[in-house]
Amino acid sequence: MKKLLFVGLAFIAFSCGSVESSKEYKELQSKYDSVLAVSSGKSGENAELTKMIEEIESNLDSVAKDQMVVSELNKEGYSNQRF
């Protein structure tokens, strides 16, 4: 009885060790690799979009500063004119 139990446990242990060579494992590994590739591509796109947004914000700040300068010059120009 002990020998039969030992052989059964040995069989289970060996069959569990061969998971990596199974077809299902290979399919799952392939899907995982695909998801990982897509994910890393998305990360690159996100970084690029973040950089573009920061550049746009910087340009908008620059435009706002220029508008303030023009507004101040207009005020000074009108105040210097005599009617």
mmCIF file of the N, C-alpha and C atoms, coordinates in Angstrom:
data_MODEL
# 
_entry.id   MODEL 
# 
loop_
_atom_site.group_PDB 
_atom_site.id 
_atom_site.type_symbol 
_atom_site.label_atom_id 
_atom_site.label_alt_id 
_atom_site.label_comp_id 
_atom_site.label_asym_id 
_atom_site.label_entity_id 
_atom_site.label_seq_id 
_atom_site.pdbx_PDB_ins_code 
_atom_site.Cartn_x 
_atom_site.Cartn_y 
_atom_site.Cartn_z 
_atom_site.occupancy 
_atom_site.B_iso_or_equiv 
_atom_site.pdbx_formal_charge 
_atom_site.auth_seq_id 
_atom_site.auth_comp_id 
_atom_site.auth_asym_id 
_atom_site.auth_atom_id 
_atom_site.pdbx_PDB_model_num 
ATOM 1   N N  . MET A 1 1  ? 0.813  -1.185  0.000   1.00 0.00 ? 1  MET A N  1 
ATOM 2   C CA . MET A 1 1  ? 0.000  0.000   0.000   1.00 0.00 ? 1  MET A CA 1 
ATOM 3   C C  . MET A 1 1  ? 0.868  1.266   0.000   1.00 0.00 ? 1  MET A C  1 
ATOM 4   N N  . LYS A 1 2  ? 1.945  1.223   0.813   1.00 0.00 ? 2  LYS A N  1 
ATOM 5   C CA . LYS A 1 2  ? 2.836  2.372   0.866   1.00 0.00 ? 2  LYS A CA 1 
ATOM 6   C C  . LYS A 1 2  ? 3.526  2.593   -0.478  1.00 0.00 ? 2  LYS A C  1 
ATOM 7   N N  . LYS A 1 3  ? 3.879  1.484   -1.156  1.00 0.00 ? 3  LYS A N  1 
ATOM 8   C CA . LYS A 1 3  ? 4.535  1.597   -2.456  1.00 0.00 ? 3  LYS A CA 1 
ATOM 9   C C  . LYS A 1 3  ? 3.598  2.237   -3.477  1.00 0.00 ? 3  LYS A C  1 
ATOM 10  N N  . LEU A 1 4  ? 2.338  1.846   -3.455  1.00 0.00 ? 4  LEU A N  1 
ATOM 11  C CA . LEU A 1 4  ? 1.358  2.407   -4.369  1.00 0.00 ? 4  LEU A CA 1 
ATOM 12  C C  . LEU A 1 4  ? 1.172  3.904   -4.111  1.00 0.00 ? 4  LEU A C  1 
ATOM 13  N N  . LEU A 1 5  ? 1.113  4.297   -2.867  1.00 0.00 ? 5  LEU A N  1 
ATOM 14  C CA . LEU A 1 5  ? 0.984  5.708   -2.502  1.00 0.00 ? 5  LEU A CA 1 
ATOM 15  C C  . LEU A 1 5  ? 2.223  6.487   -2.947  1.00 0.00 ? 5  LEU A C  1 
ATOM 16  N N  . PHE A 1 6  ? 3.402  5.917   -2.741  1.00 0.00 ? 6  PHE A N  1 
ATOM 17  C CA . PHE A 1 6  ? 4.651  6.555   -3.148  1.00 0.00 ? 6  PHE A CA 1 
ATOM 18  C C  . PHE A 1 6  ? 4.697  6.727   -4.662  1.00 0.00 ? 6  PHE A C  1 
ATOM 19  N N  . VAL A 1 7  ? 4.313  5.698   -5.408  1.00 0.00 ? 7  VAL A N  1 
ATOM 20  C CA . VAL A 1 7  ? 4.313  5.776   -6.868  1.00 0.00 ? 7  VAL A CA 1 
ATOM 21  C C  . VAL A 1 7  ? 3.305  6.838   -7.335  1.00 0.00 ? 7  VAL A C  1 
ATOM 22  N N  . GLY A 1 8  ? 2.161  6.901   -6.706  1.00 0.00 ? 8  GLY A N  1 
ATOM 23  C CA . GLY A 1 8  ? 1.146  7.905   -7.058  1.00 0.00 ? 8  GLY A CA 1 
ATOM 24  C C  . GLY A 1 8  ? 1.646  9.320   -6.816  1.00 0.00 ? 8  GLY A C  1 
ATOM 25  N N  . LEU A 1 9  ? 2.263  9.529   -5.666  1.00 0.00 ? 9  LEU A N  1 
ATOM 26  C CA . LEU A 1 9  ? 2.802  10.850  -5.360  1.00 0.00 ? 9  LEU A CA 1 
ATOM 27  C C  . LEU A 1 9  ? 3.957  11.229  -6.300  1.00 0.00 ? 9  LEU A C  1 
ATOM 28  N N  . ALA A 1 10 ? 4.787  10.255  -6.627  1.00 0.00 ? 10 ALA A N  1 
ATOM 29  C CA . ALA A 1 10 ? 5.884  10.500  -7.558  1.00 0.00 ? 10 ALA A CA 1 
ATOM 30  C C  . ALA A 1 10 ? 5.343  10.875  -8.935  1.00 0.00 ? 10 ALA A C  1 
ATOM 31  N N  . PHE A 1 11 ? 4.304  10.179  -9.373  1.00 0.00 ? 11 PHE A N  1 
ATOM 32  C CA . PHE A 1 11 ? 3.687  10.474  -10.667 1.00 0.00 ? 11 PHE A CA 1 
ATOM 33  C C  . PHE A 1 11 ? 3.117  11.895  -10.679 1.00 0.00 ? 11 PHE A C  1 
ATOM 34  N N  . ILE A 1 12 ? 2.452  12.276  -9.608  1.00 0.00 ? 12 ILE A N  1 
ATOM 35  C CA . ILE A 1 12 ? 1.886  13.632  -9.522  1.00 0.00 ? 12 ILE A CA 1 
ATOM 36  C C  . ILE A 1 12 ? 2.994  14.674  -9.532  1.00 0.00 ? 12 ILE A C  1 
ATOM 37  N N  . ALA A 1 13 ? 4.064  14.421  -8.811  1.00 0.00 ? 13 ALA A N  1 
ATOM 38  C CA . ALA A 1 13 ? 5.179  15.366  -8.751  1.00 0.00 ? 13 ALA A CA 1 
ATOM 39  C C  . ALA A 1 13 ? 5.829  15.530  -10.121 1.00 0.00 ? 13 ALA A C  1 
ATOM 40  N N  . PHE A 1 14 ? 6.016  14.445  -10.846 1.00 0.00 ? 14 PHE A N  1 
ATOM 41  C CA . PHE A 1 14 ? 6.626  14.525  -12.172 1.00 0.00 ? 14 PHE A CA 1 
ATOM 42  C C  . PHE A 1 14 ? 5.692  15.183  -13.177 1.00 0.00 ? 14 PHE A C  1 
ATOM 43  N N  . SER A 1 15 ? 4.411  14.925  -13.065 1.00 0.00 ? 15 SER A N  1 
ATOM 44  C CA . SER A 1 15 ? 3.474  15.526  -14.013 1.00 0.00 ? 15 SER A CA 1 
ATOM 45  C C  . SER A 1 15 ? 3.338  17.028  -13.766 1.00 0.00 ? 15 SER A C  1 
ATOM 46  N N  . CYS A 1 16 ? 3.474  17.465  -12.543 1.00 0.00 ? 16 CYS A N  1 
ATOM 47  C CA . CYS A 1 16 ? 3.424  18.897  -12.245 1.00 0.00 ? 16 CYS A CA 1 
ATOM 48  C C  . CYS A 1 16 ? 4.673  19.603  -12.751 1.00 0.00 ? 16 CYS A C  1 
ATOM 49  N N  . GLY A 1 17 ? 5.763  18.922  -12.821 1.00 0.00 ? 17 GLY A N  1 
ATOM 50  C CA . GLY A 1 17 ? 7.017  19.518  -13.269 1.00 0.00 ? 17 GLY A CA 1 
ATOM 51  C C  . GLY A 1 17 ? 7.050  19.767  -14.763 1.00 0.00 ? 17 GLY A C  1 
ATOM 52  N N  . SER A 1 18 ? 6.184  19.136  -15.526 1.00 0.00 ? 18 SER A N  1 
ATOM 53  C CA . SER A 1 18 ? 6.213  19.278  -16.971 1.00 0.00 ? 18 SER A CA 1 
ATOM 54  C C  . SER A 1 18 ? 5.184  20.289  -17.474 1.00 0.00 ? 18 SER A C  1 
ATOM 55  N N  . VAL A 1 19 ? 4.785  21.203  -16.644 1.00 0.00 ? 19 VAL A N  1 
ATOM 56  C CA . VAL A 1 19 ? 3.793  22.212  -17.026 1.00 0.00 ? 19 VAL A CA 1 
ATOM 57  C C  . VAL A 1 19 ? 4.336  23.105  -18.131 1.00 0.00 ? 19 VAL A C  1 
ATOM 58  N N  . GLU A 1 20 ? 5.610  23.462  -18.046 1.00 0.00 ? 20 GLU A N  1 
ATOM 59  C CA . GLU A 1 20 ? 6.195  24.379  -19.025 1.00 0.00 ? 20 GLU A CA 1 
ATOM 60  C C  . GLU A 1 20 ? 6.219  23.821  -20.434 1.00 0.00 ? 20 GLU A C  1 
ATOM 61  N N  . SER A 1 21 ? 6.168  22.531  -20.589 1.00 0.00 ? 21 SER A N  1 
ATOM 62  C CA . SER A 1 21 ? 6.181  21.953  -21.930 1.00 0.00 ? 21 SER A CA 1 
ATOM 63  C C  . SER A 1 21 ? 4.774  21.709  -22.472 1.00 0.00 ? 21 SER A C  1 
ATOM 64  N N  . SER A 1 22 ? 3.752  22.027  -21.698 1.00 0.00 ? 22 SER A N  1 
ATOM 65  C CA . SER A 1 22 ? 2.385  21.789  -22.156 1.00 0.00 ? 22 SER A CA 1 
ATOM 66  C C  . SER A 1 22 ? 1.956  22.848  -23.171 1.00 0.00 ? 22 SER A C  1 
ATOM 67  N N  . LYS A 1 23 ? 1.009  22.470  -23.999 1.00 0.00 ? 23 LYS A N  1 
ATOM 68  C CA . LYS A 1 23 ? 0.494  23.356  -25.041 1.00 0.00 ? 23 LYS A CA 1 
ATOM 69  C C  . LYS A 1 23 ? -0.212 24.567  -24.415 1.00 0.00 ? 23 LYS A C  1 
ATOM 70  N N  . GLU A 1 24 ? -0.983 24.331  -23.389 1.00 0.00 ? 24 GLU A N  1 
ATOM 71  C CA . GLU A 1 24 ? -1.717 25.415  -22.726 1.00 0.00 ? 24 GLU A CA 1 
ATOM 72  C C  . GLU A 1 24 ? -0.755 26.446  -22.134 1.00 0.00 ? 24 GLU A C  1 
ATOM 73  N N  . TYR A 1 25 ? 0.323  25.975  -21.529 1.00 0.00 ? 25 TYR A N  1 
ATOM 74  C CA . TYR A 1 25 ? 1.318  26.876  -20.958 1.00 0.00 ? 25 TYR A CA 1 
ATOM 75  C C  . TYR A 1 25 ? 1.945  27.743  -22.048 1.00 0.00 ? 25 TYR A C  1 
ATOM 76  N N  . LYS A 1 26 ? 2.272  27.126  -23.171 1.00 0.00 ? 26 LYS A N  1 
ATOM 77  C CA . LYS A 1 26 ? 2.887  27.872  -24.267 1.00 0.00 ? 26 LYS A CA 1 
ATOM 78  C C  . LYS A 1 26 ? 1.929  28.916  -24.831 1.00 0.00 ? 26 LYS A C  1 
ATOM 79  N N  . GLU A 1 27 ? 0.648  28.578  -24.928 1.00 0.00 ? 27 GLU A N  1 
ATOM 80  C CA . GLU A 1 27 ? -0.344 29.545  -25.402 1.00 0.00 ? 27 GLU A CA 1 
ATOM 81  C C  . GLU A 1 27 ? -0.464 30.726  -24.442 1.00 0.00 ? 27 GLU A C  1 
ATOM 82  N N  . LEU A 1 28 ? -0.523 30.417  -23.145 1.00 0.00 ? 28 LEU A N  1 
ATOM 83  C CA . LEU A 1 28 ? -0.604 31.477  -22.154 1.00 0.00 ? 28 LEU A CA 1 
ATOM 84  C C  . LEU A 1 28 ? 0.648  32.351  -22.153 1.00 0.00 ? 28 LEU A C  1 
ATOM 85  N N  . GLN A 1 29 ? 1.795  31.730  -22.330 1.00 0.00 ? 29 GLN A N  1 
ATOM 86  C CA . GLN A 1 29 ? 3.044  32.486  -22.386 1.00 0.00 ? 29 GLN A CA 1 
ATOM 87  C C  . GLN A 1 29 ? 3.056  33.408  -23.601 1.00 0.00 ? 29 GLN A C  1 
ATOM 88  N N  . SER A 1 30 ? 2.547  32.918  -24.716 1.00 0.00 ? 30 SER A N  1 
ATOM 89  C CA . SER A 1 30 ? 2.457  33.732  -25.928 1.00 0.00 ? 30 SER A CA 1 
ATOM 90  C C  . SER A 1 30 ? 1.533  34.928  -25.718 1.00 0.00 ? 30 SER A C  1 
ATOM 91  N N  . LYS A 1 31 ? 0.376  34.695  -25.094 1.00 0.00 ? 31 LYS A N  1 
ATOM 92  C CA . LYS A 1 31 ? -0.556 35.787  -24.815 1.00 0.00 ? 31 LYS A CA 1 
ATOM 93  C C  . LYS A 1 31 ? 0.072  36.801  -23.857 1.00 0.00 ? 31 LYS A C  1 
ATOM 94  N N  . TYR A 1 32 ? 0.768  36.309  -22.864 1.00 0.00 ? 32 TYR A N  1 
ATOM 95  C CA . TYR A 1 32 ? 1.440  37.193  -21.907 1.00 0.00 ? 32 TYR A CA 1 
ATOM 96  C C  . TYR A 1 32 ? 2.466  38.073  -22.616 1.00 0.00 ? 32 TYR A C  1 
ATOM 97  N N  . ASP A 1 33 ? 3.250  37.472  -23.500 1.00 0.00 ? 33 ASP A N  1 
ATOM 98  C CA . ASP A 1 33 ? 4.250  38.233  -24.238 1.00 0.00 ? 33 ASP A CA 1 
ATOM 99  C C  . ASP A 1 33 ? 3.596  39.303  -25.109 1.00 0.00 ? 33 ASP A C  1 
ATOM 100 N N  . SER A 1 34 ? 2.458  38.968  -25.717 1.00 0.00 ? 34 SER A N  1 
ATOM 101 C CA . SER A 1 34 ? 1.739  39.939  -26.546 1.00 0.00 ? 34 SER A CA 1 
ATOM 102 C C  . SER A 1 34 ? 1.225  41.099  -25.706 1.00 0.00 ? 34 SER A C  1 
ATOM 103 N N  . VAL A 1 35 ? 0.641  40.797  -24.572 1.00 0.00 ? 35 VAL A N  1 
ATOM 104 C CA . VAL A 1 35 ? 0.132  41.842  -23.688 1.00 0.00 ? 35 VAL A CA 1 
ATOM 105 C C  . VAL A 1 35 ? 1.276  42.717  -23.188 1.00 0.00 ? 35 VAL A C  1 
ATOM 106 N N  . LEU A 1 36 ? 2.388  42.111  -22.873 1.00 0.00 ? 36 LEU A N  1 
ATOM 107 C CA . LEU A 1 36 ? 3.544  42.862  -22.405 1.00 0.00 ? 36 LEU A CA 1 
ATOM 108 C C  . LEU A 1 36 ? 4.065  43.801  -23.486 1.00 0.00 ? 36 LEU A C  1 
ATOM 109 N N  . ALA A 1 37 ? 4.096  43.343  -24.730 1.00 0.00 ? 37 ALA A N  1 
ATOM 110 C CA . ALA A 1 37 ? 4.557  44.182  -25.835 1.00 0.00 ? 37 ALA A CA 1 
ATOM 111 C C  . ALA A 1 37 ? 3.616  45.361  -26.053 1.00 0.00 ? 37 ALA A C  1 
ATOM 112 N N  . VAL A 1 38 ? 2.320  45.110  -26.005 1.00 0.00 ? 38 VAL A N  1 
ATOM 113 C CA . VAL A 1 38 ? 1.338  46.186  -26.177 1.00 0.00 ? 38 VAL A CA 1 
ATOM 114 C C  . VAL A 1 38 ? 1.452  47.180  -25.034 1.00 0.00 ? 38 VAL A C  1 
ATOM 115 N N  . SER A 1 39 ? 1.615  46.671  -23.831 1.00 0.00 ? 39 SER A N  1 
ATOM 116 C CA . SER A 1 39 ? 1.720  47.534  -22.655 1.00 0.00 ? 39 SER A CA 1 
ATOM 117 C C  . SER A 1 39 ? 2.939  48.445  -22.744 1.00 0.00 ? 39 SER A C  1 
ATOM 118 N N  . SER A 1 40 ? 4.060  47.911  -23.160 1.00 0.00 ? 40 SER A N  1 
ATOM 119 C CA . SER A 1 40 ? 5.260  48.741  -23.252 1.00 0.00 ? 40 SER A CA 1 
ATOM 120 C C  . SER A 1 40 ? 5.114  49.770  -24.363 1.00 0.00 ? 40 SER A C  1 
ATOM 121 N N  . GLY A 1 41 ? 4.399  49.426  -25.431 1.00 0.00 ? 41 GLY A N  1 
ATOM 122 C CA . GLY A 1 41 ? 4.128  50.395  -26.487 1.00 0.00 ? 41 GLY A CA 1 
ATOM 123 C C  . GLY A 1 41 ? 3.248  51.522  -25.989 1.00 0.00 ? 41 GLY A C  1 
ATOM 124 N N  . LYS A 1 42 ? 2.253  51.188  -25.180 1.00 0.00 ? 42 LYS A N  1 
ATOM 125 C CA . LYS A 1 42 ? 1.357  52.201  -24.613 1.00 0.00 ? 42 LYS A CA 1 
ATOM 126 C C  . LYS A 1 42 ? 2.125  53.119  -23.662 1.00 0.00 ? 42 LYS A C  1 
ATOM 127 N N  . SER A 1 43 ? 3.065  52.576  -22.916 1.00 0.00 ? 43 SER A N  1 
ATOM 128 C CA . SER A 1 43 ? 3.849  53.394  -21.999 1.00 0.00 ? 43 SER A CA 1 
ATOM 129 C C  . SER A 1 43 ? 4.651  54.433  -22.769 1.00 0.00 ? 43 SER A C  1 
ATOM 130 N N  . GLY A 1 44 ? 5.207  54.017  -23.900 1.00 0.00 ? 44 GLY A N  1 
ATOM 131 C CA . GLY A 1 44 ? 5.953  54.956  -24.738 1.00 0.00 ? 44 GLY A CA 1 
ATOM 132 C C  . GLY A 1 44 ? 5.063  56.044  -25.296 1.00 0.00 ? 44 GLY A C  1 
ATOM 133 N N  . GLU A 1 45 ? 3.859  55.667  -25.714 1.00 0.00 ? 45 GLU A N  1 
ATOM 134 C CA . GLU A 1 45 ? 2.907  56.644  -26.235 1.00 0.00 ? 45 GLU A CA 1 
ATOM 135 C C  . GLU A 1 45 ? 2.492  57.618  -25.142 1.00 0.00 ? 45 GLU A C  1 
ATOM 136 N N  . ASN A 1 46 ? 2.255  57.107  -23.944 1.00 0.00 ? 46 ASN A N  1 
ATOM 137 C CA . ASN A 1 46 ? 1.866  57.974  -22.828 1.00 0.00 ? 46 ASN A CA 1 
ATOM 138 C C  . ASN A 1 46 ? 2.964  58.982  -22.505 1.00 0.00 ? 46 ASN A C  1 
ATOM 139 N N  . ALA A 1 47 ? 4.196  58.546  -22.532 1.00 0.00 ? 47 ALA A N  1 
ATOM 140 C CA . ALA A 1 47 ? 5.309  59.449  -22.249 1.00 0.00 ? 47 ALA A CA 1 
ATOM 141 C C  . ALA A 1 47 ? 5.401  60.531  -23.323 1.00 0.00 ? 47 ALA A C  1 
ATOM 142 N N  . GLU A 1 48 ? 5.193  60.156  -24.562 1.00 0.00 ? 48 GLU A N  1 
ATOM 143 C CA . GLU A 1 48 ? 5.235  61.119  -25.661 1.00 0.00 ? 48 GLU A CA 1 
ATOM 144 C C  . GLU A 1 48 ? 4.092  62.129  -25.545 1.00 0.00 ? 48 GLU A C  1 
ATOM 145 N N  . LEU A 1 49 ? 2.901  61.651  -25.214 1.00 0.00 ? 49 LEU A N  1 
ATOM 146 C CA . LEU A 1 49 ? 1.758  62.551  -25.045 1.00 0.00 ? 49 LEU A CA 1 
ATOM 147 C C  . LEU A 1 49 ? 1.968  63.499  -23.869 1.00 0.00 ? 49 LEU A C  1 
ATOM 148 N N  . THR A 1 50 ? 2.529  63.007  -22.793 1.00 0.00 ? 50 THR A N  1 
ATOM 149 C CA . THR A 1 50 ? 2.811  63.853  -21.636 1.00 0.00 ? 50 THR A CA 1 
ATOM 150 C C  . THR A 1 50 ? 3.793  64.951  -22.007 1.00 0.00 ? 50 THR A C  1 
ATOM 151 N N  . LYS A 1 51 ? 4.800  64.606  -22.779 1.00 0.00 ? 51 LYS A N  1 
ATOM 152 C CA . LYS A 1 51 ? 5.783  65.592  -23.222 1.00 0.00 ? 51 LYS A CA 1 
ATOM 153 C C  . LYS A 1 51 ? 5.122  66.654  -24.099 1.00 0.00 ? 51 LYS A C  1 
ATOM 154 N N  . MET A 1 52 ? 4.235  66.237  -24.996 1.00 0.00 ? 52 MET A N  1 
ATOM 155 C CA . MET A 1 52 ? 3.539  67.180  -25.865 1.00 0.00 ? 52 MET A CA 1 
ATOM 156 C C  . MET A 1 52 ? 2.644  68.120  -25.054 1.00 0.00 ? 52 MET A C  1 
ATOM 157 N N  . ILE A 1 53 ? 1.947  67.577  -24.064 1.00 0.00 ? 53 ILE A N  1 
ATOM 158 C CA . ILE A 1 53 ? 1.067  68.396  -23.226 1.00 0.00 ? 53 ILE A CA 1 
ATOM 159 C C  . ILE A 1 53 ? 1.883  69.422  -22.451 1.00 0.00 ? 53 ILE A C  1 
ATOM 160 N N  . GLU A 1 54 ? 3.030  69.027  -21.924 1.00 0.00 ? 54 GLU A N  1 
ATOM 161 C CA . GLU A 1 54 ? 3.887  69.965  -21.195 1.00 0.00 ? 54 GLU A CA 1 
ATOM 162 C C  . GLU A 1 54 ? 4.387  71.076  -22.118 1.00 0.00 ? 54 GLU A C  1 
ATOM 163 N N  . GLU A 1 55 ? 4.706  70.729  -23.347 1.00 0.00 ? 55 GLU A N  1 
ATOM 164 C CA . GLU A 1 55 ? 5.165  71.726  -24.310 1.00 0.00 ? 55 GLU A CA 1 
ATOM 165 C C  . GLU A 1 55 ? 4.039  72.708  -24.648 1.00 0.00 ? 55 GLU A C  1 
ATOM 166 N N  . ILE A 1 56 ? 2.827  72.196  -24.818 1.00 0.00 ? 56 ILE A N  1 
ATOM 167 C CA . ILE A 1 56 ? 1.670  73.057  -25.106 1.00 0.00 ? 56 ILE A CA 1 
ATOM 168 C C  . ILE A 1 56 ? 1.403  73.997  -23.935 1.00 0.00 ? 56 ILE A C  1 
ATOM 169 N N  . GLU A 1 57 ? 1.463  73.475  -22.720 1.00 0.00 ? 57 GLU A N  1 
ATOM 170 C CA . GLU A 1 57 ? 1.256  74.319  -21.539 1.00 0.00 ? 57 GLU A CA 1 
ATOM 171 C C  . GLU A 1 57 ? 2.309  75.421  -21.462 1.00 0.00 ? 57 GLU A C  1 
ATOM 172 N N  . SER A 1 58 ? 3.534  75.082  -21.778 1.00 0.00 ? 58 SER A N  1 
ATOM 173 C CA . SER A 1 58 ? 4.612  76.076  -21.769 1.00 0.00 ? 58 SER A CA 1 
ATOM 174 C C  . SER A 1 58 ? 4.333  77.165  -22.804 1.00 0.00 ? 58 SER A C  1 
ATOM 175 N N  . ASN A 1 59 ? 3.905  76.762  -23.987 1.00 0.00 ? 59 ASN A N  1 
ATOM 176 C CA . ASN A 1 59 ? 3.595  77.743  -25.032 1.00 0.00 ? 59 ASN A CA 1 
ATOM 177 C C  . ASN A 1 59 ? 2.414  78.622  -24.640 1.00 0.00 ? 59 ASN A C  1 
ATOM 178 N N  . LEU A 1 60 ? 1.408  78.051  -24.005 1.00 0.00 ? 60 LEU A N  1 
ATOM 179 C CA . LEU A 1 60 ? 0.258  78.840  -23.552 1.00 0.00 ? 60 LEU A CA 1 
ATOM 180 C C  . LEU A 1 60 ? 0.671  79.855  -22.490 1.00 0.00 ? 60 LEU A C  1 
ATOM 181 N N  . ASP A 1 61 ? 1.564  79.456  -21.592 1.00 0.00 ? 61 ASP A N  1 
ATOM 182 C CA . ASP A 1 61 ? 2.071  80.393  -20.588 1.00 0.00 ? 61 ASP A CA 1 
ATOM 183 C C  . ASP A 1 61 ? 2.814  81.552  -21.251 1.00 0.00 ? 61 ASP A C  1 
ATOM 184 N N  . SER A 1 62 ? 3.592  81.239  -22.261 1.00 0.00 ? 62 SER A N  1 
ATOM 185 C CA . SER A 1 62 ? 4.334  82.261  -22.984 1.00 0.00 ? 62 SER A CA 1 
ATOM 186 C C  . SER A 1 62 ? 3.380  83.230  -23.681 1.00 0.00 ? 62 SER A C  1 
ATOM 187 N N  . VAL A 1 63 ? 2.325  82.718  -24.280 1.00 0.00 ? 63 VAL A N  1 
ATOM 188 C CA . VAL A 1 63 ? 1.342  83.567  -24.948 1.00 0.00 ? 63 VAL A CA 1 
ATOM 189 C C  . VAL A 1 63 ? 0.642  84.465  -23.932 1.00 0.00 ? 63 VAL A C  1 
ATOM 190 N N  . ALA A 1 64 ? 0.296  83.920  -22.787 1.00 0.00 ? 64 ALA A N  1 
ATOM 191 C CA . ALA A 1 64 ? -0.364 84.715  -21.748 1.00 0.00 ? 64 ALA A CA 1 
ATOM 192 C C  . ALA A 1 64 ? 0.547  85.853  -21.281 1.00 0.00 ? 64 ALA A C  1 
ATOM 193 N N  . LYS A 1 65 ? 1.825  85.594  -21.119 1.00 0.00 ? 65 LYS A N  1 
ATOM 194 C CA . LYS A 1 65 ? 2.770  86.643  -20.710 1.00 0.00 ? 65 LYS A CA 1 
ATOM 195 C C  . LYS A 1 65 ? 2.864  87.721  -21.788 1.00 0.00 ? 65 LYS A C  1 
ATOM 196 N N  . ASP A 1 66 ? 2.920  87.292  -23.051 1.00 0.00 ? 66 ASP A N  1 
ATOM 197 C CA . ASP A 1 66 ? 2.984  88.253  -24.150 1.00 0.00 ? 66 ASP A CA 1 
ATOM 198 C C  . ASP A 1 66 ? 1.720  89.104  -24.200 1.00 0.00 ? 66 ASP A C  1 
ATOM 199 N N  . GLN A 1 67 ? 0.569  88.523  -23.934 1.00 0.00 ? 67 GLN A N  1 
ATOM 200 C CA . GLN A 1 67 ? -0.675 89.282  -23.926 1.00 0.00 ? 67 GLN A CA 1 
ATOM 201 C C  . GLN A 1 67 ? -0.663 90.340  -22.826 1.00 0.00 ? 67 GLN A C  1 
ATOM 202 N N  . MET A 1 68 ? -0.107 89.981  -21.676 1.00 0.00 ? 68 MET A N  1 
ATOM 203 C CA . MET A 1 68 ? -0.029 90.943  -20.574 1.00 0.00 ? 68 MET A CA 1 
ATOM 204 C C  . MET A 1 68 ? 0.880  92.119  -20.952 1.00 0.00 ? 68 MET A C  1 
ATOM 205 N N  . VAL A 1 69 ? 1.995  91.835  -21.632 1.00 0.00 ? 69 VAL A N  1 
ATOM 206 C CA . VAL A 1 69 ? 2.915  92.897  -22.050 1.00 0.00 ? 69 VAL A CA 1 
ATOM 207 C C  . VAL A 1 69 ? 2.219  93.817  -23.050 1.00 0.00 ? 69 VAL A C  1 
ATOM 208 N N  . VAL A 1 70 ? 1.528  93.237  -24.014 1.00 0.00 ? 70 VAL A N  1 
ATOM 209 C CA . VAL A 1 70 ? 0.824  94.034  -25.012 1.00 0.00 ? 70 VAL A CA 1 
ATOM 210 C C  . VAL A 1 70 ? -0.259 94.878  -24.355 1.00 0.00 ? 70 VAL A C  1 
ATOM 211 N N  . SER A 1 71 ? -0.960 94.310  -23.414 1.00 0.00 ? 71 SER A N  1 
ATOM 212 C CA . SER A 1 71 ? -2.005 95.040  -22.704 1.00 0.00 ? 71 SER A CA 1 
ATOM 213 C C  . SER A 1 71 ? -1.414 96.231  -21.950 1.00 0.00 ? 71 SER A C  1 
ATOM 214 N N  . GLU A 1 72 ? -0.294 96.023  -21.290 1.00 0.00 ? 72 GLU A N  1 
ATOM 215 C CA . GLU A 1 72 ? 0.373  97.119  -20.573 1.00 0.00 ? 72 GLU A CA 1 
ATOM 216 C C  . GLU A 1 72 ? 0.846  98.206  -21.537 1.00 0.00 ? 72 GLU A C  1 
ATOM 217 N N  . LEU A 1 73 ? 1.386  97.814  -22.686 1.00 0.00 ? 73 LEU A N  1 
ATOM 218 C CA . LEU A 1 73 ? 1.838  98.793  -23.674 1.00 0.00 ? 73 LEU A CA 1 
ATOM 219 C C  . LEU A 1 73 ? 0.661  99.593  -24.210 1.00 0.00 ? 73 LEU A C  1 
ATOM 220 N N  . ASN A 1 74 ? -0.477 98.935  -24.423 1.00 0.00 ? 74 ASN A N  1 
ATOM 221 C CA . ASN A 1 74 ? -1.664 99.648  -24.896 1.00 0.00 ? 74 ASN A CA 1 
ATOM 222 C C  . ASN A 1 74 ? -2.136 100.657 -23.871 1.00 0.00 ? 74 ASN A C  1 
ATOM 223 N N  . LYS A 1 75 ? -2.124 100.296 -22.600 1.00 0.00 ? 75 LYS A N  1 
ATOM 224 C CA . LYS A 1 75 ? -2.540 101.217 -21.546 1.00 0.00 ? 75 LYS A CA 1 
ATOM 225 C C  . LYS A 1 75 ? -1.614 102.424 -21.500 1.00 0.00 ? 75 LYS A C  1 
ATOM 226 N N  . GLU A 1 76 ? -0.315 102.175 -21.597 1.00 0.00 ? 76 GLU A N  1 
ATOM 227 C CA . GLU A 1 76 ? 0.654  103.267 -21.572 1.00 0.00 ? 76 GLU A CA 1 
ATOM 228 C C  . GLU A 1 76 ? 0.503  104.152 -22.794 1.00 0.00 ? 76 GLU A C  1 
ATOM 229 N N  . GLY A 1 77 ? 0.244  103.567 -23.933 1.00 0.00 ? 77 GLY A N  1 
ATOM 230 C CA . GLY A 1 77 ? 0.088  104.336 -25.173 1.00 0.00 ? 77 GLY A CA 1 
ATOM 231 C C  . GLY A 1 77 ? -1.114 105.242 -25.103 1.00 0.00 ? 77 GLY A C  1 
ATOM 232 N N  . TYR A 1 78 ? -2.234 104.757 -24.570 1.00 0.00 ? 78 TYR A N  1 
ATOM 233 C CA . TYR A 1 78 ? -3.436 105.577 -24.461 1.00 0.00 ? 78 TYR A CA 1 
ATOM 234 C C  . TYR A 1 78 ? -3.278 106.677 -23.416 1.00 0.00 ? 78 TYR A C  1 
ATOM 235 N N  . SER A 1 79 ? -2.559 106.391 -22.372 1.00 0.00 ? 79 SER A N  1 
ATOM 236 C CA . SER A 1 79 ? -2.403 107.398 -21.324 1.00 0.00 ? 79 SER A CA 1 
ATOM 237 C C  . SER A 1 79 ? -1.434 108.502 -21.773 1.00 0.00 ? 79 SER A C  1 
ATOM 238 N N  . ASN A 1 80 ? -0.541 108.225 -22.703 1.00 0.00 ? 80 ASN A N  1 
ATOM 239 C CA . ASN A 1 80 ? 0.409  109.224 -23.189 1.00 0.00 ? 80 ASN A CA 1 
ATOM 240 C C  . ASN A 1 80 ? -0.205 110.123 -24.264 1.00 0.00 ? 80 ASN A C  1 
ATOM 241 N N  . GLN A 1 81 ? -1.294 109.711 -24.848 1.00 0.00 ? 81 GLN A N  1 
ATOM 242 C CA . GLN A 1 81 ? -1.914 110.509 -25.913 1.00 0.00 ? 81 GLN A CA 1 
ATOM 243 C C  . GLN A 1 81 ? -2.733 111.643 -25.299 1.00 0.00 ? 81 GLN A C  1 
ATOM 244 N N  . ARG A 1 82 ? -2.678 112.791 -25.973 1.00 0.00 ? 82 ARG A N  1 
ATOM 245 C CA . ARG A 1 82 ? -3.474 113.938 -25.524 1.00 0.00 ? 82 ARG A CA 1 
ATOM 246 C C  . ARG A 1 82 ? -4.641 114.105 -26.478 1.00 0.00 ? 82 ARG A C  1 
ATOM 247 N N  . PHE A 1 83 ? -5.764 114.311 -25.919 1.00 0.00 ? 83 PHE A N  1 
ATOM 248 C CA . PHE A 1 83 ? -6.964 114.487 -26.746 1.00 0.00 ? 83 PHE A CA 1 
ATOM 249 C C  . PHE A 1 83 ? -7.319 115.922 -26.849 1.00 0.00 ? 83 PHE A C  1 
# 
